[in-house]
Every structure is written in C-alpha cells, then in structure tokens.
Amino acid sequence: MKLNNYEIKRLLKIFLLIFAFLIGFFSLWYTNGLVQKLEEQERQKIQTWANATKEVASAKEEYSTFLIDIIRANNTIPVILTKYGKVVNYRNLDSALMQDSVYVKNKIKYMKSVNEPIEIEYIEGMNLVLCFENSHLLNQLKIYPYFQLTVIGLFLAVSYFAFSYSRRSEQNKVWAGMSKETAHQLGTPISSLIGWVDYLKESEGKVTERVVREIDNDVTRLQLITERFSKIGSAPVLQEAKLIDVLEESINYINSRTSSKVEIGISNAEQMKDITVMVNIPLFAWVIENLCKNAVDAMEGEGKIDFKLVPHSGKIILDVSDTGKGIPSTVQKTIFKPGYTTKKRGWGLGLSLVKRIIENYHKGKIFVKQSEIGKGTTFRIELRQGSL
C-alpha cells in the first residue's frame, strides 16, 4: 500500500516522538546507574573516614599519621561529627554558617534524611554520630539528565515551531505563486481570443481561414495550460520522445512571442536528432519556456540562448546557456526555492516549478553549471535516455 505525504509525515512524527522518548529513558537509566555507583563509593569513603576517626579518638598512644591522612583526604563530602547532639567536628562546610545553631540543627536534620548516620563507638558506652550528605558533584549528576532533557525539549520545540512557520510561509508563497502563474499563463491566449471575438463581431460574418487557425491555436494553448496544471501534484506519465522535437516546438513558440533581438537555437541539433528521453512532454515544455523566459529577462530583451545536448552514461545532458547578467555564486542554490526572485513584480515560482518537474517527476537533476557576472549563465539538466 502506497502512503501519501500526510501519512508519511504522521508516521515520521510518531517515530521521532518514540526516538526522543528512548533517548530520554536511556539517559535517565544510564545516569541513575552512575549515581547509584557514586553513592555507594561515597558511603564507602565515609565509612573509611569513620573508622579512621574512631581509631584516632580511641587511641591511647600516638596514632599513625596515615589515619590523619585518611581524615584529611575527604575534601568533597560534607560531614558533621556529633557527641550527645553537640558538634565535635565537621568538614567541607562553611565555618561562618556553622556558628549558627539553627543552621547546624537544620543541616544535621537534612543529612539524616538523605543518608543513614554512622555510629562510631570509641569508648565503651560512648558513641559518636557521623552525619553526611552527598557531594556537590553527586548532586549535580542527579539533576543533570533532567536539565539535559529540558534543553533538548526546548530545542525540539523551538525547531518544530520554526520549521512549521517556515513550511507555512513556503506553502503560502507556492499557493500565491501558483495563482499568479495560472493567471499569467491564461492571460495571453484569453486576451488573444477576446481580440478575435471583437474581430468576428466587426467582420459581418466573414471568417477567414487564418482567423479559424489562430483561434484554434489559442484554444490548443489553453488546453495545454490546463493539462500542465492538472499534472502538478500528481504522478505524470513519462514516455519516450525525441528531445530535439520537444525542444524545437517549445523554441518556436517562444520565438513567436519574443523580441527579434533574442536568438534562440540548438547548437548540435542535427547530430542529436535521434536522441530520445523519458519525458512528460507538456511539463518538459513548461521547463524550457520558464528557462527561456528567465534568460530573456536576464538579457533584458537582447542576446543569445543556446541549447546543447550531450549523451553521457545512459543519460542525456542538456545545457541551456544565455548571455545575460549572470547569477552570483551566493544565490545559485537559493534561486530554486519558492518565493526567490530579483524581479520587482515577480513571484519567484518559475525555477521552483522547473526543479520540481525535473527532479520529482522526471527523476533527473537541474543545477547551475556555471555563471559569470556580466557574461551569462549555463543551467544543466540531466535526464534518463530512452530508445524508440
């Protein structure tokens, strides 16, 4: 069963949500394992510290400096040593705050809530109580995965809204462009038909063969435009066709509506006359028309447009060169995006349609082969070769 774009997007969103959940779950699971190991290590260190303290407190003779080194080695874990509820010693706590009895009372209460105190028996009937809390590093490690997930969540949210806004903006440009392109495409033959209708009204019933032929041409053009737009959004059928014939038909149509100062031709038409490609003729003709119209605008109504065909590894390469003002290298990829235009009254859809027709419908490629400011531009199209 073939899925449409909306179903694919919905499945992709579900996949991304599941993937994000798995990342979060794995991050929490892995970090929790590290926290448990570090907690166990810290408790073992405190137990060693307690044992050393016991030996020092109960020693009747001079004790080893090794025990003192063990006690001094704890410089990360806050501890309070008490006897009968009074503080005997402490480490890794602010000395000024330890002078506040309320602070000390709350701190001991907090320590007992997070870790089980360790009792140290150093003289029969007398016990010291060692209270301790987690190190700063351990506390940071506990909250890190939640901080990480929050940052990832915010990033995903911002990315989602930015992507949605960009997509909506692009869709709006496409719809506006399509509407204007439709009006533009229909405008010429409709204006022509209106003129012929006025002519017929004034001709008192006398209809020449030329008039019928021109009206028929305009109606055929309207049918072609309708066919083109009907194929946008659907999968058009490709067929084998002689590329030279398709090019010549499109060039003849453009020549009839372009200044005589613009020369359009195929440099190696005779050698390539039998070359066939897999194309949808109405849509491919639209590509040629758009490229030519852009070239004419770039040349400001005077110059040369040259088509050149080159067979290469089962493909046909079509180079379309003009003598226009050129395209800056910084925008050579941007020009194919909907909405990009340098014209004051343009809507930036022509090259976007060209790219969609060539790459999405014909499975080919189109890109700017080369461009030099003030000298011209060459677009390259790659198509699958066919054989009749």
C-alpha positions as CSV (number, residue, x, y, z in Angstrom):
1,M,0.0,0.0,0.0
2,K,1.5,3.3,-1.0
3,L,1.3,6.0,1.6
4,N,0.6,9.7,0.8
5,N,2.6,12.6,2.1
6,Y,0.3,13.3,5.1
7,E,0.5,9.7,6.3
8,I,4.3,9.7,5.8
9,K,4.6,12.9,7.9
10,R,2.3,11.5,10.6
11,L,4.4,8.3,10.8
12,L,7.6,10.3,10.9
13,K,6.3,12.4,13.8
14,I,5.4,9.3,15.7
15,F,8.8,7.8,15.0
16,L,10.6,11.0,16.2
17,L,8.5,11.1,19.4
18,I,9.3,7.4,20.2
19,F,13.0,8.1,19.4
20,A,13.0,11.2,21.7
21,F,11.4,9.1,24.4
22,L,14.0,6.4,24.1
23,I,16.8,8.9,24.3
24,G,15.3,10.4,27.5
25,F,14.7,6.9,29.0
26,F,18.2,5.7,28.2
27,S,19.8,9.0,29.5
28,L,17.8,8.7,32.8
29,W,18.6,5.0,33.2
30,Y,22.3,5.4,32.5
31,T,22.7,8.4,34.7
32,N,20.8,6.7,37.5
33,G,23.2,3.8,37.4
34,L,26.1,6.2,37.7
35,V,24.5,8.0,40.6
36,Q,24.0,4.7,42.5
37,K,27.6,3.7,41.9
38,L,28.9,7.0,43.1
39,E,26.6,7.0,46.1
40,E,28.0,3.6,47.1
41,Q,31.6,4.8,46.6
42,E,30.9,7.9,48.7
43,R,29.4,5.8,51.5
44,Q,32.4,3.5,51.5
45,K,34.7,6.6,51.7
46,I,32.7,7.9,54.7
47,Q,32.8,4.5,56.4
48,T,36.6,4.5,56.0
49,W,36.7,8.1,57.3
50,A,34.6,7.0,60.3
51,N,36.9,4.1,61.0
52,A,39.9,6.3,60.9
53,T,38.2,8.8,63.2
54,K,37.3,6.0,65.6
55,E,40.9,4.9,65.8
56,V,42.2,8.4,66.4
57,A,39.5,9.1,69.0
58,S,40.1,5.9,71.0
59,A,43.9,5.8,70.6
60,K,45.7,5.8,74.0
61,E,49.1,6.2,72.3
62,E,50.3,8.3,69.5
63,Y,48.4,7.3,66.4
64,S,49.7,6.9,62.9
65,T,49.9,9.8,60.5
66,F,48.2,7.5,58.0
67,L,44.9,7.9,59.9
68,I,45.2,11.7,59.8
69,D,45.9,11.5,56.0
70,I,42.7,9.5,55.6
71,I,40.7,12.0,57.6
72,R,42.2,15.0,55.6
73,A,41.6,13.2,52.3
74,N,37.9,13.9,52.4
75,N,37.6,17.3,50.7
76,T,34.3,16.8,48.8
77,I,31.8,15.2,51.1
78,P,30.2,17.5,53.8
79,V,30.3,15.7,57.2
80,I,29.3,16.6,60.8
81,L,30.6,14.6,63.8
82,T,28.5,14.9,66.9
83,K,28.6,13.6,70.5
84,Y,25.4,13.7,72.6
85,G,23.9,16.0,69.9
86,K,26.7,18.5,70.0
87,V,29.1,19.1,67.1
88,V,32.6,17.7,67.7
89,N,34.0,18.2,64.3
90,Y,33.0,19.0,60.7
91,R,34.5,19.1,57.2
92,N,33.6,20.8,53.8
93,L,31.1,23.2,55.4
94,D,31.2,27.0,55.7
95,S,32.8,27.8,59.1
96,A,30.8,31.1,59.4
97,L,27.5,29.2,58.9
98,M,28.5,26.5,61.4
99,Q,28.4,29.2,64.2
100,D,24.6,29.5,63.7
101,S,22.9,26.9,65.8
102,V,19.7,27.0,63.8
103,Y,21.7,26.3,60.6
104,V,23.6,23.4,62.2
105,K,20.3,21.9,63.5
106,N,18.7,22.0,60.1
107,K,21.8,20.8,58.4
108,I,22.0,17.7,60.7
109,K,18.3,17.0,60.1
110,Y,18.8,17.2,56.3
111,M,21.9,15.0,56.4
112,K,19.9,12.3,58.4
113,S,17.1,12.5,55.8
114,V,19.4,11.8,52.8
115,N,21.9,9.3,54.3
116,E,21.7,6.9,57.3
117,P,24.1,8.3,60.0
118,I,27.1,6.1,61.0
119,E,27.6,5.5,64.7
120,I,31.2,5.3,65.9
121,E,31.9,3.5,69.2
122,Y,35.3,4.7,70.6
123,I,34.9,4.2,74.3
124,E,32.6,1.7,75.9
125,G,29.2,3.4,76.4
126,M,30.2,6.4,74.4
127,N,29.3,6.8,70.7
128,L,30.0,9.4,68.1
129,V,27.4,10.0,65.4
130,L,28.7,10.8,61.9
131,C,26.2,12.6,59.6
132,F,27.0,13.3,56.0
133,E,25.4,14.4,52.7
134,N,26.1,13.9,49.1
135,S,29.0,15.7,47.4
136,H,28.3,18.6,45.2
137,L,29.4,16.5,42.2
138,L,26.8,13.8,43.0
139,N,24.0,16.3,43.4
140,Q,24.9,17.8,40.0
141,L,24.9,14.4,38.4
142,K,21.4,13.7,39.8
143,I,19.9,16.7,38.2
144,Y,21.9,16.7,35.0
145,P,19.7,14.4,33.0
146,Y,16.6,16.5,33.8
147,F,18.5,19.6,32.8
148,Q,19.6,17.9,29.6
149,L,16.1,16.7,28.8
150,T,14.7,20.2,29.4
151,V,17.3,21.8,27.0
152,I,16.6,19.1,24.4
153,G,12.9,19.6,24.8
154,L,13.2,23.4,24.4
155,F,15.4,22.9,21.3
156,L,12.9,20.5,19.7
157,A,10.0,22.8,20.5
158,V,11.8,25.8,19.0
159,S,12.9,23.8,16.0
160,Y,9.4,22.5,15.5
161,F,7.8,25.9,15.6
162,A,10.5,27.4,13.4
163,F,10.1,24.6,10.9
164,S,6.3,24.9,10.9
165,Y,6.5,28.6,10.3
166,S,9.0,28.2,7.5
167,R,6.9,25.5,5.9
168,R,3.7,27.5,6.2
169,S,5.5,30.6,4.8
170,E,6.8,28.5,1.8
171,Q,3.4,27.0,1.2
172,N,1.8,30.4,1.2
173,K,4.4,31.6,-1.4
174,V,3.7,28.5,-3.5
175,W,0.0,29.0,-3.5
176,A,0.3,32.7,-4.2
177,G,2.8,31.9,-7.0
178,M,0.6,29.2,-8.5
179,S,-2.4,31.6,-8.6
180,K,-0.4,34.3,-10.3
181,E,1.3,31.8,-12.6
182,T,-2.1,30.5,-13.6
183,A,-3.4,34.0,-14.3
184,H,-0.2,34.8,-16.3
185,Q,-0.3,31.6,-18.4
186,L,-4.0,32.0,-19.2
187,G,-3.7,35.7,-19.8
188,T,-2.1,35.6,-23.3
189,P,-4.4,33.1,-25.0
190,I,-7.5,34.6,-23.4
191,S,-6.5,38.2,-24.5
192,S,-6.0,36.8,-28.0
193,L,-9.4,35.1,-28.0
194,I,-11.1,38.3,-26.8
195,G,-9.4,40.2,-29.7
196,W,-10.6,37.5,-32.2
197,V,-14.1,37.7,-30.8
198,D,-14.1,41.5,-31.3
199,Y,-12.8,41.0,-34.9
200,L,-15.6,38.5,-35.6
201,K,-18.2,40.9,-34.4
202,E,-16.9,43.6,-36.8
203,S,-16.4,41.2,-39.8
204,E,-20.1,40.8,-40.5
205,G,-19.9,37.0,-40.6
206,K,-16.9,36.8,-42.8
207,V,-14.5,34.3,-41.2
208,T,-11.2,33.7,-42.9
209,E,-9.1,30.5,-42.6
210,R,-6.4,32.5,-40.8
211,V,-8.9,33.6,-38.1
212,V,-10.0,30.0,-37.5
213,R,-6.4,28.8,-37.4
214,E,-5.4,31.4,-34.8
215,I,-8.5,30.7,-32.7
216,D,-7.7,27.0,-32.8
217,N,-4.1,27.8,-31.7
218,D,-5.3,29.7,-28.7
219,V,-7.8,27.0,-27.7
220,T,-5.0,24.4,-28.0
221,R,-2.8,26.6,-25.9
222,L,-5.5,26.8,-23.2
223,Q,-5.8,23.0,-23.3
224,L,-2.1,22.7,-22.8
225,I,-2.0,25.1,-19.9
226,T,-4.9,23.2,-18.3
227,E,-3.1,19.9,-18.8
228,R,0.1,21.3,-17.2
229,F,-1.6,22.5,-14.1
230,S,-3.6,19.3,-13.8
231,K,-0.3,17.3,-13.6
232,I,1.2,19.3,-10.8
233,G,0.7,17.4,-7.6
234,S,0.1,14.0,-9.3
235,A,2.5,11.5,-10.9
236,P,2.6,12.3,-14.6
237,V,3.2,9.5,-17.1
238,L,6.6,9.6,-18.9
239,Q,7.0,8.5,-22.5
240,E,9.9,8.1,-24.9
241,A,10.2,11.2,-27.1
242,K,12.8,12.7,-29.4
243,L,14.2,15.5,-27.3
244,I,15.0,17.7,-30.4
245,D,11.4,17.7,-31.4
246,V,10.2,18.8,-27.9
247,L,12.9,21.5,-27.8
248,E,12.1,22.8,-31.3
249,E,8.4,23.0,-30.6
250,S,9.0,25.0,-27.4
251,I,11.6,27.2,-29.1
252,N,9.2,28.0,-32.0
253,Y,6.5,29.0,-29.5
254,I,8.9,31.2,-27.5
255,N,10.4,32.8,-30.7
256,S,6.9,33.9,-31.8
257,R,6.4,35.8,-28.6
258,T,10.0,37.2,-28.1
259,S,11.9,40.1,-29.5
260,S,13.7,39.5,-32.7
261,K,16.8,40.7,-30.9
262,V,16.9,37.4,-28.9
263,E,18.4,34.5,-30.8
264,I,17.4,31.0,-29.6
265,G,18.8,27.8,-31.1
266,I,20.2,24.3,-30.7
267,S,23.9,24.2,-31.4
268,N,24.1,20.4,-32.4
269,A,20.5,19.7,-33.4
270,E,21.5,17.6,-36.5
271,Q,23.8,15.3,-34.6
272,M,21.3,14.7,-31.8
273,K,18.1,14.4,-33.8
274,D,17.6,10.7,-33.0
275,I,18.3,11.0,-29.3
276,T,15.2,10.0,-27.2
277,V,14.5,10.6,-23.5
278,M,11.8,9.6,-21.0
279,V,9.7,12.8,-20.5
280,N,6.2,14.1,-20.0
281,I,6.1,16.5,-23.0
282,P,3.7,19.2,-21.6
283,L,5.6,19.5,-18.4
284,F,9.0,19.4,-20.0
285,A,8.0,22.1,-22.5
286,W,7.0,24.2,-19.5
287,V,10.5,23.8,-18.1
288,I,12.0,25.0,-21.4
289,E,9.6,28.0,-21.5
290,N,10.5,29.0,-18.0
291,L,14.2,28.8,-18.5
292,C,13.9,30.8,-21.7
293,K,11.8,33.5,-20.1
294,N,14.3,33.8,-17.2
295,A,17.1,34.1,-19.7
296,V,15.3,36.7,-21.8
297,D,14.7,38.8,-18.6
298,A,18.4,38.4,-17.6
299,M,19.5,39.6,-21.1
300,E,17.0,42.5,-21.0
301,G,15.5,41.5,-24.3
302,E,18.7,41.2,-26.3
303,G,21.2,38.3,-26.5
304,K,21.5,34.6,-27.3
305,I,20.1,31.4,-25.8
306,D,21.8,28.2,-26.8
307,F,20.8,24.6,-26.2
308,K,23.3,21.8,-26.4
309,L,22.8,18.1,-26.0
310,V,25.4,15.6,-24.8
311,P,24.8,11.8,-24.2
312,H,26.7,10.5,-21.2
313,S,26.5,7.1,-19.4
314,G,22.8,6.3,-20.3
315,K,21.8,9.9,-19.6
316,I,21.2,13.0,-21.8
317,I,22.8,16.2,-20.6
318,L,21.1,19.4,-21.7
319,D,23.0,22.6,-21.2
320,V,21.0,25.9,-21.5
321,S,23.3,28.9,-21.9
322,D,22.4,32.6,-22.1
323,T,24.4,35.8,-22.4
324,G,22.6,37.5,-19.6
325,K,23.9,39.3,-16.5
326,G,24.8,36.1,-14.6
327,I,23.9,34.8,-11.1
328,P,26.0,35.5,-8.0
329,S,27.5,32.3,-6.6
330,T,26.0,33.1,-3.2
331,V,22.4,32.6,-4.5
332,Q,22.9,29.8,-7.1
333,K,21.2,27.3,-4.9
334,T,18.6,29.7,-3.5
335,I,17.2,30.6,-6.9
336,F,15.3,27.2,-7.0
337,K,13.4,27.9,-3.7
338,P,9.8,29.2,-3.9
339,G,9.5,32.9,-3.4
340,Y,13.0,33.8,-4.6
341,T,13.1,36.5,-7.3
342,T,15.0,39.5,-8.4
343,K,12.1,41.0,-10.3
344,K,10.1,43.8,-8.8
345,R,6.8,42.2,-10.0
346,G,7.9,38.6,-9.8
347,W,6.6,35.9,-7.5
348,G,9.6,33.5,-7.6
349,L,7.9,30.3,-8.8
350,G,9.3,29.7,-12.2
351,L,12.6,28.0,-11.3
352,S,10.9,26.3,-8.3
353,L,8.5,24.6,-10.7
354,V,11.4,23.8,-13.1
355,K,13.2,22.0,-10.3
356,R,10.1,20.1,-9.2
357,I,9.3,19.0,-12.7
358,I,12.8,17.8,-13.5
359,E,13.7,16.2,-10.1
360,N,10.4,15.0,-8.7
361,Y,8.6,14.0,-11.9
362,H,11.4,13.1,-14.2
363,K,13.9,11.8,-11.6
364,G,16.6,14.0,-13.2
365,K,18.8,16.8,-12.0
366,I,19.0,20.5,-12.6
367,F,21.6,22.9,-11.3
368,V,23.6,26.0,-12.3
369,K,26.6,24.5,-14.1
370,Q,28.4,27.9,-14.3
371,S,27.7,31.6,-14.2
372,E,29.8,34.7,-14.6
373,I,28.6,38.1,-13.7
374,G,28.1,40.2,-16.8
375,K,28.7,37.3,-19.2
376,G,25.9,34.7,-18.7
377,T,24.7,31.5,-17.1
378,T,24.5,27.9,-18.0
379,F,21.9,25.6,-16.5
380,R,22.5,21.9,-16.8
381,I,19.6,19.3,-16.9
382,E,20.2,15.5,-16.7
383,L,17.6,13.1,-18.0
384,R,17.2,9.4,-18.5
385,Q,17.9,8.4,-22.0
386,G,15.3,6.2,-23.9
387,S,15.1,4.5,-27.2
388,L,12.3,4.3,-29.7
